Amino acid sequence: MRPVCPSTHVSGFPVKIAIKMRAAVSGAVWAGALFCSASALAAIPVQHWTQAGGARVYLVESPAIAMVDVQLDFDAGTRRVPAAQTGLAGATAALLSKGVAARGADPALDENALGEAWADLGASFGASAGTDRFSFSLRSLTDPELLNQAVQLAARQIAEPAFPASVWERDRQRLVAQLKESYTRPGSVAAREFSKAVYGGHPYGHELTAETLARISVADMQAFYSSYITRCSARVSIVGAVTRAQADTLVNGLLGRLPQADCATAPALPPVPEVPALERAQQVRIPFESAQAHVLMGQPGFKRNDPDFFALTVGNYILGGGGFASRLTEEVREKRGLSYSVYSGFSPGRHAGAFTVGLQTRPDQAAQATEVARQVIAKFVAEGPTTAELQAARDNLIGGFPLLIDSNGKLLGNLANIAWNDLPLNYLDTWTAQIAKVTAADIRAAFARKLQPEKMLTVTVGAAP
């Protein structure tokens, strides 16, 4: 029996009460979203167009539930921040939820008033900053009255953030306290040292410290924000019960308060250098009083648009990404009992994200566990997978694909991935076919091109002398 997706229609009440009731049922609607969207897995048609204002829009219509998810991405991640002000992008994103400025007839809203306004609408809006991109996310019912108010409020946050200085001083103190606390955790120490060393001075590896936070002012946030958050550079991904015409109007509403610009004459953003390759093996050992030694191994990997992506995805599942089915788990945990868990993974971005192998073990076993992991990597790069390993990996990845797109929220993440990395519009429709055609030779060749086990970095925190 096919499920009946819940309705969000509320009628017969005054406007304010109706808004509250529609907001109240939004949680129940989303509880059914995952189940209702499952019937749409057969094909995922992606519509794409560029607006006159320069924004590039990507849309997947999902009419089963009366909701919409929107993500706006800008080239303003941490790679655009100077090392001396590491944390600027993240701090700017965090402060966007702390108030909007007054403009015309619209009054100023502090963080409490802003939170209450979103709660009244039963919608959510937020900002975040990653290594490559600065993102906004909006989720709302598609009821015209509610959606219109949500878009107007989001547009104010995008174009008219207040950047309250007193709130930044408060938040900076909290961030410094969190940093100090992180220095007491061996896992955090290992991750920080690994990132600095593996990226060799590239912005991906810049370290957030109390000193870099102290160099960030509200004026710096405003300058950074106005330089990178523009209509011309926006990439907007939308999944929900809206048509192309409605989506186009929605995007115009979200970006409508930003300054107009001639995208044809707008200066290009300065290039960011690539991640340098490691020239030799490095060993970083940091004494630390802890019950477990934390070990991270790796090197720069590949960019997200690399043609080897699918071969590396299948290969990494076999090597260390497949949990208990992986070679690293078999050799390090099952055969030798050196670690409860061990994993490997790539983190590709606009630049070569790191390939990382991670494990925890007893301090007196750290050297042995590290050596075994290194041998497993070297053998896999040289020989590739067996026929049985390859078939099992492809079956598991293909079988698990529906779980990657079984809700509008997950589908939005995949759509934003297509938009940000300029992937083919039929990327999701051909994903399983791309996985299925990966061969052992493809994996062996791809890993040989990307990994050099003899040059890998190893960071060990907490090992015995």
C-alpha positions as CSV (number, residue, x, y, z in Angstrom):
1,M,0.0,0.0,0.0
2,R,1.4,3.4,-1.0
3,P,1.8,5.8,1.9
4,V,-0.3,9.0,2.0
5,C,1.9,12.0,2.7
6,P,0.7,14.4,5.3
7,S,-1.1,17.6,4.4
8,T,0.0,21.0,5.8
9,H,-3.2,22.8,5.0
10,V,-4.7,24.8,7.9
11,S,-7.9,26.8,7.3
12,G,-10.6,28.6,9.2
13,F,-8.3,30.4,11.7
14,P,-7.0,33.9,12.0
15,V,-3.7,34.4,10.2
16,K,-1.5,34.4,13.3
17,I,-3.1,31.3,14.7
18,A,-2.9,29.6,11.3
19,I,0.8,30.4,11.0
20,K,1.4,28.9,14.5
21,M,-0.5,25.7,13.6
22,R,1.3,25.3,10.3
23,A,4.6,25.7,12.1
24,A,3.6,23.1,14.6
25,V,2.9,20.4,12.1
26,S,6.1,21.0,10.1
27,G,8.0,18.5,12.3
28,A,5.4,15.8,11.6
29,V,5.6,16.6,7.9
30,W,9.4,16.1,7.9
31,A,9.0,12.8,9.8
32,G,7.2,11.5,6.8
33,A,9.4,13.0,4.2
34,L,12.0,10.2,4.2
35,F,9.3,7.6,3.6
36,C,7.4,9.5,1.0
37,S,10.5,10.5,-1.1
38,A,11.5,6.8,-1.5
39,S,9.1,6.4,-4.4
40,A,11.1,9.0,-6.4
41,L,14.4,7.2,-6.5
42,A,14.1,5.9,-10.1
43,A,15.0,9.2,-11.7
44,I,16.2,12.5,-10.4
45,P,15.8,15.2,-13.2
46,V,17.9,18.2,-12.4
47,Q,16.9,21.6,-13.9
48,H,19.5,24.3,-14.2
49,W,19.6,27.9,-15.3
50,T,21.5,31.1,-14.8
51,Q,19.5,34.2,-13.7
52,A,20.0,37.6,-15.2
53,G,21.6,38.7,-11.9
54,G,24.3,35.9,-12.3
55,A,23.1,33.3,-9.8
56,R,23.2,29.8,-11.0
57,V,20.2,27.8,-9.9
58,Y,19.8,24.0,-9.7
59,L,16.3,22.5,-9.0
60,V,14.9,19.1,-8.2
61,E,11.1,19.2,-8.0
62,S,9.8,17.0,-5.2
63,P,6.1,17.6,-4.9
64,A,5.3,14.7,-2.5
65,I,5.5,17.0,0.5
66,A,4.7,20.7,0.8
67,M,8.2,21.7,1.9
68,V,11.3,23.2,0.3
69,D,15.0,23.0,1.1
70,V,17.4,25.7,-0.2
71,Q,21.2,25.9,-0.1
72,L,23.1,29.0,-1.3
73,D,26.8,28.6,-1.8
74,F,29.5,31.2,-2.3
75,D,33.3,30.9,-2.9
76,A,34.1,32.3,0.6
77,G,35.4,29.4,2.6
78,T,38.4,29.3,4.8
79,R,40.7,29.0,1.7
80,R,39.9,32.7,1.1
81,V,41.1,33.8,4.6
82,P,44.7,34.9,5.3
83,A,46.6,32.6,7.8
84,A,46.9,35.5,10.3
85,Q,43.0,35.6,10.6
86,T,42.2,32.0,10.4
87,G,38.6,31.6,11.7
88,L,37.3,34.7,9.9
89,A,34.9,32.9,7.6
90,G,33.5,30.7,10.4
91,A,33.1,33.6,12.8
92,T,31.4,35.7,10.1
93,A,28.9,32.8,9.5
94,A,28.2,32.4,13.2
95,L,27.5,36.1,13.7
96,L,24.9,36.2,11.0
97,S,22.4,34.6,13.3
98,K,22.9,37.2,16.0
99,G,20.9,40.0,14.4
100,V,19.9,42.1,11.4
101,A,20.2,45.8,11.0
102,A,17.3,48.2,10.5
103,R,16.7,49.3,6.9
104,G,13.8,51.6,5.8
105,A,10.6,50.4,7.5
106,D,12.2,47.2,8.7
107,P,13.3,47.4,12.3
108,A,16.5,45.9,13.7
109,L,16.2,42.4,15.2
110,D,18.6,41.1,17.8
111,E,19.5,37.4,18.1
112,N,16.5,36.7,20.4
113,A,14.0,38.4,18.2
114,L,15.5,36.7,15.2
115,G,15.2,33.3,16.8
116,E,11.6,33.9,17.8
117,A,10.7,35.1,14.3
118,W,12.0,31.8,12.8
119,A,10.2,29.8,15.4
120,D,6.9,31.5,14.6
121,L,7.3,30.6,11.0
122,G,8.2,27.0,11.7
123,A,11.1,27.4,9.4
124,S,14.9,27.4,9.8
125,F,17.7,29.4,8.4
126,G,21.4,29.3,9.1
127,A,24.9,30.0,7.7
128,S,28.1,28.0,7.8
129,A,31.6,28.1,6.4
130,G,33.7,25.2,5.3
131,T,37.1,25.0,3.6
132,D,35.8,25.9,0.2
133,R,32.4,27.6,0.5
134,F,30.3,29.8,2.6
135,S,26.7,28.5,2.7
136,F,23.2,29.5,3.7
137,S,20.4,27.0,4.3
138,L,16.7,27.6,4.4
139,R,13.9,25.1,5.1
140,S,10.3,26.1,5.0
141,L,6.8,25.0,4.3
142,T,5.7,26.0,0.8
143,D,2.4,27.5,2.0
144,P,2.6,30.8,0.1
145,E,2.1,33.0,3.1
146,L,4.7,31.2,5.3
147,L,7.2,30.8,2.5
148,N,7.0,34.5,1.5
149,Q,7.7,35.6,5.1
150,A,10.5,33.1,5.4
151,V,12.1,34.3,2.2
152,Q,11.8,38.0,3.3
153,L,13.4,37.2,6.6
154,A,16.2,35.2,5.1
155,A,16.9,38.0,2.6
156,R,17.4,40.4,5.5
157,Q,19.9,38.1,7.1
158,I,21.8,37.6,3.9
159,A,22.0,41.3,2.9
160,E,21.6,43.2,6.2
161,P,23.5,41.4,9.0
162,A,24.1,43.5,12.0
163,F,27.4,42.0,13.1
164,P,27.0,43.2,16.7
165,A,30.4,43.9,18.2
166,S,29.4,43.0,21.8
167,V,28.2,39.6,20.7
168,W,31.4,38.9,18.8
169,E,33.5,39.8,21.9
170,R,31.3,37.3,23.9
171,D,31.6,34.6,21.2
172,R,35.3,35.1,20.8
173,Q,35.9,34.4,24.5
174,R,33.8,31.2,24.2
175,L,35.8,30.1,21.1
176,V,39.1,30.6,22.9
177,A,37.8,28.6,25.9
178,Q,36.8,25.8,23.5
179,L,40.2,25.9,21.9
180,K,41.9,25.6,25.3
181,E,39.7,22.6,26.1
182,S,40.6,20.9,22.8
183,Y,44.3,21.0,23.7
184,T,43.4,18.5,26.5
185,R,42.1,15.9,24.0
186,P,44.7,13.8,22.1
187,G,42.4,13.3,19.1
188,S,42.1,17.0,18.6
189,V,45.9,17.5,19.0
190,A,46.6,14.8,16.4
191,A,44.0,16.2,13.9
192,R,45.5,19.8,14.3
193,E,49.1,18.6,13.8
194,F,48.2,16.4,10.9
195,S,46.3,19.1,9.1
196,K,49.1,21.6,9.4
197,A,51.7,19.1,8.2
198,V,49.8,17.4,5.4
199,Y,48.8,20.6,3.7
200,G,52.2,22.3,3.9
201,G,51.1,25.9,4.3
202,H,48.0,25.7,2.1
203,P,44.9,27.4,3.6
204,Y,43.3,24.0,4.2
205,G,45.9,23.5,6.9
206,H,45.8,26.9,8.6
207,E,45.5,26.6,12.4
208,L,42.8,28.4,14.4
209,T,44.3,29.9,17.5
210,A,43.5,32.5,20.2
211,E,45.9,34.8,18.4
212,T,44.2,34.5,15.0
213,L,40.8,35.1,16.7
214,A,42.1,38.2,18.4
215,R,43.0,39.7,15.0
216,I,39.4,39.4,13.8
217,S,37.2,42.5,14.2
218,V,33.7,43.3,13.1
219,A,35.1,45.5,10.4
220,D,37.1,42.6,9.1
221,M,33.9,40.5,8.9
222,Q,32.0,43.2,7.1
223,A,34.8,43.6,4.5
224,F,35.1,39.9,4.0
225,Y,31.4,39.4,3.7
226,S,30.9,42.3,1.2
227,S,33.8,41.0,-1.0
228,Y,32.5,37.5,-1.4
229,I,28.7,37.3,-0.8
230,T,27.4,38.6,-4.2
231,R,24.6,37.8,-6.5
232,C,27.0,37.1,-9.3
233,S,28.8,34.3,-7.4
234,A,25.8,32.5,-5.9
235,R,25.1,28.9,-6.6
236,V,21.6,28.0,-5.4
237,S,20.3,24.4,-4.9
238,I,16.6,23.8,-4.3
239,V,14.7,20.6,-3.6
240,G,11.0,20.7,-2.8
241,A,7.4,21.2,-3.9
242,V,8.1,24.2,-6.2
243,T,8.1,24.6,-9.9
244,R,10.8,26.2,-11.9
245,A,9.0,29.6,-12.0
246,Q,8.4,29.5,-8.3
247,A,12.0,28.6,-7.7
248,D,13.2,31.5,-9.8
249,T,11.0,33.9,-7.8
250,L,12.3,32.4,-4.6
251,V,15.9,32.9,-5.5
252,N,15.2,36.5,-6.6
253,G,13.6,37.1,-3.2
254,L,16.5,35.6,-1.3
255,L,19.2,37.6,-3.2
256,G,17.1,40.7,-4.0
257,R,18.5,42.9,-1.2
258,L,22.1,42.3,-2.2
259,P,23.7,45.1,-4.3
260,Q,23.2,44.8,-8.0
261,A,26.4,44.3,-10.1
262,D,27.4,43.7,-13.7
263,C,28.7,40.1,-13.6
264,A,30.4,40.5,-17.0
265,T,32.7,43.2,-15.6
266,A,33.0,42.0,-12.0
267,P,36.7,41.1,-11.2
268,A,37.5,37.5,-10.9
269,L,38.5,36.2,-7.5
270,P,42.2,35.7,-7.0
271,P,43.5,32.2,-7.5
272,V,44.3,30.0,-4.5
273,P,47.5,27.9,-4.9
274,E,47.3,24.2,-5.0
275,V,48.2,21.9,-2.1
276,P,51.9,21.0,-2.4
277,A,52.8,17.3,-2.7
278,L,54.8,15.7,0.1
279,E,58.5,15.3,-0.9
280,R,59.4,12.7,1.7
281,A,58.1,10.7,4.6
282,Q,57.6,12.6,7.9
283,Q,57.2,11.4,11.5
284,V,55.6,13.7,14.1
285,R,55.5,12.2,17.6
286,I,53.9,14.2,20.4
287,P,54.1,13.0,24.0
288,F,50.7,13.0,25.7
289,E,49.4,11.4,28.9
290,S,46.5,9.3,27.5
291,A,45.2,5.7,27.7
292,Q,45.3,5.4,23.9
293,A,47.8,6.6,21.3
294,H,46.1,8.4,18.4
295,V,47.7,7.8,15.0
296,L,47.0,9.6,11.7
297,M,48.7,8.8,8.5
298,G,48.3,10.2,5.0
299,Q,49.2,12.7,2.3
300,P,47.4,15.1,-0.1
301,G,44.8,13.2,-2.2
302,F,42.8,14.6,-5.1
303,K,40.3,17.2,-6.2
304,R,36.6,16.5,-6.3
305,N,36.3,16.8,-10.0
306,D,39.1,14.3,-10.6
307,P,38.2,11.6,-13.2
308,D,39.5,8.9,-10.9
309,F,36.8,9.7,-8.3
310,F,34.7,6.5,-8.8
311,A,37.7,4.2,-8.9
312,L,39.1,5.8,-5.7
313,T,35.7,5.6,-4.0
314,V,35.4,1.9,-4.7
315,G,39.1,1.3,-3.8
316,N,38.9,3.1,-0.6
317,Y,35.8,1.1,0.5
318,I,38.0,-2.0,0.2
319,L,41.1,-0.5,1.8
320,G,39.6,1.2,4.9
321,G,36.2,2.8,4.2
322,G,34.1,-0.3,4.4
323,G,34.2,-0.8,8.2
324,F,34.6,-4.4,9.2
325,A,34.8,-5.5,5.6
326,S,38.0,-3.5,4.9
327,R,41.5,-4.7,4.6
328,L,42.8,-2.4,7.3
329,T,40.3,-3.7,9.8
330,E,41.1,-7.3,8.9
331,E,44.9,-6.9,9.3
332,V,45.1,-4.4,12.1
333,R,42.1,-5.4,14.3
334,E,41.0,-9.0,13.4
335,K,44.4,-10.7,12.9
336,R,46.5,-8.8,15.4
337,G,44.2,-7.1,17.8
338,L,46.1,-3.8,17.6
339,S,43.2,-1.4,17.4
340,Y,39.4,-1.6,18.0
341,S,38.8,0.4,14.8
342,V,40.9,1.7,11.9
343,Y,39.7,3.6,8.8
344,S,40.8,5.3,5.6
345,G,39.2,8.1,3.6
346,F,39.7,10.9,1.1
347,S,38.4,14.4,1.5
348,P,38.5,16.0,-1.9
349,G,37.6,19.6,-2.5
350,R,38.4,22.5,-4.8
351,H,42.0,21.5,-4.0
352,A,43.5,18.1,-3.1
353,G,42.0,17.1,0.2
354,A,43.9,14.7,2.4
355,F,44.0,11.0,2.2
356,T,43.9,9.9,5.9
357,V,44.3,6.6,7.8
358,G,43.3,6.8,11.4
359,L,43.5,4.5,14.4
360,Q,43.8,4.4,18.2
361,T,45.8,1.8,20.0
362,R,47.7,1.1,23.2
363,P,50.8,3.5,23.4
364,D,53.2,0.5,23.5
365,Q,51.6,-0.9,20.3
366,A,51.6,2.4,18.3
367,A,54.7,1.6,16.3
368,Q,53.6,-1.9,15.4
369,A,50.0,-0.8,14.4
370,T,51.4,2.0,12.3
371,E,53.8,-0.3,10.5
372,V,51.1,-2.9,9.8
373,A,48.8,-0.1,8.4
374,R,51.6,1.2,6.2
375,Q,52.3,-2.3,4.8
376,V,48.6,-2.8,4.0
377,I,48.5,0.5,2.1
378,A,51.6,-0.2,0.2
379,K,50.4,-3.7,-0.8
380,F,47.0,-2.3,-1.9
381,V,48.6,0.4,-4.0
382,A,50.9,-2.1,-5.7
383,E,48.4,-4.9,-6.3
384,G,44.9,-3.5,-6.1
385,P,41.9,-5.5,-4.9
386,T,40.9,-9.1,-5.4
387,T,38.0,-10.1,-7.6
388,A,35.9,-11.0,-4.5
389,E,36.8,-7.7,-2.8
390,L,35.8,-5.7,-5.8
391,Q,32.5,-7.4,-6.3
392,A,31.6,-7.0,-2.6
393,A,32.5,-3.4,-2.6
394,R,30.5,-2.6,-5.7
395,D,27.5,-4.5,-4.4
396,N,27.6,-2.7,-1.1
397,L,28.0,0.8,-2.6
398,I,25.2,0.3,-5.2
399,G,22.9,-1.3,-2.6
400,G,23.4,1.6,-0.2
401,F,22.9,4.4,-2.8
402,P,19.2,4.9,-2.1
403,L,20.1,5.7,1.5
404,L,22.1,8.7,0.2
405,I,19.0,10.3,-1.3
406,D,16.1,9.0,0.7
407,S,15.0,12.4,2.1
408,N,14.9,15.9,0.6
409,G,17.6,17.0,3.0
410,K,20.0,14.4,1.7
411,L,19.0,15.0,-1.9
412,L,19.8,18.7,-1.4
413,G,23.3,17.9,-0.2
414,N,23.9,15.8,-3.3
415,L,22.4,18.5,-5.6
416,A,24.6,21.2,-4.0
417,N,27.6,18.8,-4.6
418,I,26.6,18.8,-8.3
419,A,26.3,22.6,-8.4
420,W,29.5,23.4,-6.5
421,N,31.7,20.9,-8.4
422,D,30.3,21.4,-11.9
423,L,29.3,17.8,-12.1
424,P,27.0,16.5,-14.9
425,L,23.3,17.1,-14.3
426,N,22.7,13.4,-14.6
427,Y,25.4,12.6,-12.0
428,L,22.9,10.9,-9.6
429,D,21.1,9.0,-12.3
430,T,24.4,7.5,-13.5
431,W,26.1,7.0,-10.1
432,T,25.4,3.3,-9.7
433,A,26.4,2.6,-13.3
434,Q,29.7,4.4,-12.7
435,I,30.4,2.3,-9.6
436,A,29.4,-0.9,-11.4
437,K,31.9,-0.4,-14.2
438,V,34.9,0.2,-12.0
439,T,37.5,-2.6,-12.5
440,A,40.4,-3.8,-10.4
441,A,42.8,-2.3,-13.0
442,D,41.0,1.1,-12.7
443,I,41.5,1.0,-8.9
444,R,45.2,-0.1,-9.1
445,A,46.0,2.7,-11.7
446,A,44.1,5.4,-9.8
447,F,45.7,4.6,-6.4
448,A,49.2,4.4,-8.1
449,R,48.6,7.9,-9.4
450,K,47.4,9.4,-6.1
451,L,49.3,7.7,-3.3
452,Q,52.9,7.3,-2.6
453,P,53.2,5.2,0.7
454,E,56.9,5.8,0.9
455,K,56.2,9.6,1.3
456,M,53.4,9.6,3.8
457,L,53.1,11.7,6.9
458,T,52.5,10.0,10.2
459,V,51.4,11.9,13.4
460,T,51.3,10.0,16.6
461,V,50.0,11.5,19.8
462,G,50.4,9.7,23.1
463,A,52.8,7.0,22.1
464,A,55.3,5.6,24.7
465,P,58.9,6.8,24.4
